[in-house]
Amino acid sequence: MIRAVIIDDERNSRDIISLMLGKYCPEIEAVGMAANCREGIEQIRMHQPQLVFLDLEMPDGTGFDVLAGAYDASFEAIFVTAFEKRFLHTIRLSEVELILKPIDKESLLQAVGTVVQRIGQERQHDRYEVLLRNFGKPAGEVRQLVLPGTGGSEEIVAVADILYLEGQADKTVFYLADGRVLPSTRNFRYYTELFAQMRFYQINNTHMVQIAQIQRIDQQAYKLYLPNDLSLDITERRMRELHSLWKQH
């Protein structure tokens, strides 16, 4: 049985999560509840749960504050919120689970299934360290992201080290300044939306580059040049905007 603590400032939300766990997730036992960050940290200290359901915004802080205050304890977290936009970018970079209110059965089962697998395999909790490092920073100052790999593996990547990313069928491949090539099980569209808020630019249908890594742009040949003698093609319609952004950088 997996012990869970539910932290949410709305009693109705706490009760709904507890009832849904009892009905759909018999492997999860709700051993504690809390209505704010302070009580939540106390419940985590008391019960040492393996899983914590965390409301993102509470009267005395955020779910991130709970993580920061209690993360010497080792647990998986599922964030729960009615408002996804404010923190969505930070959460998606870290590959942490998120459920939107009102909670539906499918979303709950998907999130719980993911974290139960992580708990069973005793995976590292580095994604939460990445989450806390990125929290509160503007998109352009984000430092790290988590790349989900096959078989549940994960790689932590420094954003500054990314040269470019390439969409390949149902996966995305990251090319780094140190020569590493790392695949992610997320598709290319996922990252084009995620990185659009950062200093990256999609140059064609399958490639997105970090503007800071561009060394030279050949406007006649519609090519750009990156470190390690790498060159990529730019579509004609994207050339003007890319060149302008590069000059401004």
C-alpha positions in Angstrom: 0.0 0.0 0.0 1.3 3.4 -1.0 0.8 6.1 1.7 -0.4 9.5 0.4 -1.0 13.0 1.9 -3.4 15.4 0.3 -2.6 19.1 0.7 -5.3 21.5 -0.6 -6.9 24.6 0.9 -10.4 23.6 -0.3 -12.0 20.9 1.9 -14.2 19.8 -1.0 -11.1 19.2 -3.2 -9.4 17.2 -0.4 -12.5 15.0 0.0 -12.9 14.5 -3.7 -9.3 13.3 -4.1 -9.7 11.0 -1.1 -12.9 9.5 -2.4 -11.6 9.0 -6.0 -8.5 7.3 -4.6 -10.6 4.9 -2.6 -12.8 4.2 -5.6 -10.2 4.0 -8.5 -6.8 3.6 -6.9 -7.0 0.8 -4.2 -3.2 0.7 -4.0 -3.2 4.3 -2.6 -4.1 5.0 1.1 -4.7 8.6 2.1 -3.1 8.8 5.5 -3.2 12.6 6.1 -4.7 15.8 4.9 -3.8 19.5 5.2 -5.3 22.8 4.3 -2.2 24.9 3.9 1.6 24.7 3.4 2.5 24.8 7.1 0.1 21.9 7.9 1.2 20.1 4.8 4.8 20.0 5.8 3.8 18.8 9.3 1.7 16.0 7.7 4.6 15.0 5.5 7.0 14.9 8.5 4.5 12.9 10.5 3.4 10.3 7.9 6.5 10.0 5.7 4.3 9.4 2.6 5.5 8.0 -0.7 3.0 10.3 -2.6 1.8 13.8 -2.0 -1.1 15.5 -3.8 -0.2 19.2 -3.8 -2.4 22.2 -4.5 -0.4 24.7 -6.4 -1.8 27.9 -4.8 -2.7 28.1 -1.1 -3.2 31.1 1.3 0.2 30.8 2.8 2.2 29.9 -0.2 2.5 27.4 -3.1 3.1 23.7 -3.6 6.6 24.6 -4.4 7.0 26.0 -0.9 5.9 22.7 0.5 8.5 20.9 -1.7 11.2 23.2 -0.5 10.2 22.9 3.1 9.8 19.1 3.2 11.9 17.6 0.5 14.5 16.0 2.7 11.7 13.5 2.9 11.5 11.3 -0.3 8.2 11.3 -2.0 6.6 11.6 -5.4 4.3 14.6 -6.0 1.2 15.2 -8.1 0.3 18.9 -8.4 -3.4 19.8 -8.5 -4.7 23.1 -9.7 -7.6 25.0 -11.3 -5.2 27.4 -13.1 -2.5 25.8 -15.3 -0.9 28.8 -17.0 1.0 30.5 -14.2 3.2 27.5 -13.3 2.7 25.2 -16.3 6.0 26.1 -18.0 8.1 25.3 -14.9 6.2 22.0 -14.3 6.5 20.8 -17.9 10.2 21.4 -17.9 10.6 19.2 -14.9 8.3 16.3 -16.0 6.3 16.5 -12.8 2.7 15.3 -12.8 -0.1 17.8 -13.0 -3.9 17.3 -12.7 -6.4 20.1 -13.5 -9.5 20.7 -11.5 -12.2 19.6 -11.7 -10.4 16.2 -11.5 -11.6 13.5 -13.8 -11.0 9.7 -13.5 -8.8 9.5 -16.6 -6.4 12.3 -15.5 -6.2 10.9 -12.0 -5.4 7.3 -13.2 -2.8 8.6 -15.7 -0.9 10.6 -13.1 -1.2 8.0 -10.4 0.0 5.3 -12.8 3.1 7.3 -13.7 4.1 8.0 -10.1 3.3 4.5 -8.9 5.7 3.1 -11.5 8.4 5.5 -10.4 7.8 4.5 -6.7 8.0 0.8 -7.7 11.3 1.3 -9.6 12.7 3.5 -6.8 13.8 6.1 -9.3 15.7 9.2 -8.4 13.9 12.4 -7.5 16.1 14.8 -9.4 13.1 16.2 -11.3 12.0 18.0 -8.1 15.4 19.6 -7.7 15.1 20.9 -11.2 11.6 22.1 -10.5 12.8 24.1 -7.5 15.8 25.5 -9.3 13.6 26.8 -12.2 10.7 28.1 -9.9 10.2 31.8 -10.0 12.6 32.4 -12.9 11.4 34.0 -16.2 11.3 31.6 -19.1 14.5 33.1 -20.6 16.4 32.4 -17.4 15.4 28.7 -16.9 18.5 26.7 -16.2 17.6 23.0 -16.6 15.1 20.6 -18.0 14.4 16.9 -17.6 14.4 14.7 -20.7 12.3 11.5 -20.4 13.9 8.6 -22.1 12.8 5.0 -23.0 12.2 2.6 -20.2 11.5 5.4 -17.8 15.0 6.8 -17.8 15.6 10.5 -17.4 18.4 12.9 -18.2 18.9 16.4 -16.7 20.1 18.9 -19.3 21.4 22.4 -18.8 19.4 24.6 -21.2 22.6 26.6 -22.0 24.2 23.5 -23.4 21.5 22.8 -26.0 22.6 23.5 -29.6 19.4 22.4 -31.3 16.6 19.8 -31.2 15.3 17.7 -34.0 11.9 16.1 -34.4 12.0 12.4 -35.5 8.7 10.6 -35.8 7.3 10.4 -32.3 10.4 11.5 -30.4 12.7 14.5 -30.2 16.5 14.4 -30.3 18.6 16.9 -28.4 22.1 17.9 -29.7 24.4 19.3 -26.9 27.5 21.5 -27.0 29.6 18.7 -25.5 28.7 16.3 -28.4 26.1 14.3 -26.6 22.9 13.3 -28.5 20.0 12.6 -26.2 16.5 11.4 -27.2 13.3 12.4 -25.5 10.1 10.4 -25.8 8.2 13.7 -26.1 7.3 14.8 -29.6 8.7 17.8 -31.4 5.5 19.9 -31.1 5.6 19.5 -27.3 9.0 21.2 -27.3 8.3 23.9 -29.9 5.5 25.1 -27.7 7.6 24.8 -24.5 10.7 26.5 -25.9 8.8 29.2 -27.7 8.9 31.2 -24.5 12.6 30.8 -24.3 15.5 31.9 -26.5 14.9 29.2 -29.1 13.6 29.5 -32.7 12.1 26.9 -35.0 14.0 27.2 -38.3 12.1 24.5 -40.3 9.6 21.7 -39.8 12.0 19.5 -37.8 14.6 21.7 -36.2 14.7 24.3 -33.4 17.9 26.1 -32.4 19.1 28.0 -29.4 19.7 31.5 -30.7 22.7 32.1 -28.4 24.4 29.1 -30.0 24.3 30.5 -33.6 27.7 31.5 -34.8 26.8 32.7 -38.3 23.9 33.0 -40.7 24.2 32.7 -44.5 21.2 34.6 -45.8 22.0 33.7 -49.4 22.3 29.9 -48.8 19.5 29.8 -46.1 21.8 28.2 -43.6 23.0 28.8 -40.1 26.2 27.6 -38.4 26.6 26.2 -34.9 29.6 25.1 -32.9 31.2 21.8 -33.8 31.0 22.5 -37.5 27.2 22.0 -37.6 25.0 23.6 -40.2 21.2 23.6 -40.5 18.9 24.7 -43.3 16.5 27.6 -42.7 13.2 28.0 -44.6 12.9 31.1 -46.6 9.9 32.5 -44.8 11.7 32.2 -41.4 15.0 33.7 -42.4 14.2 37.4 -41.9 12.8 37.0 -38.4 15.6 34.6 -37.3 18.3 37.0 -38.6 16.6 39.9 -36.8 16.4 37.9 -33.5 20.0 36.8 -33.8 21.2 40.4 -34.3 19.3 41.5 -31.2 20.7 38.8 -29.0 
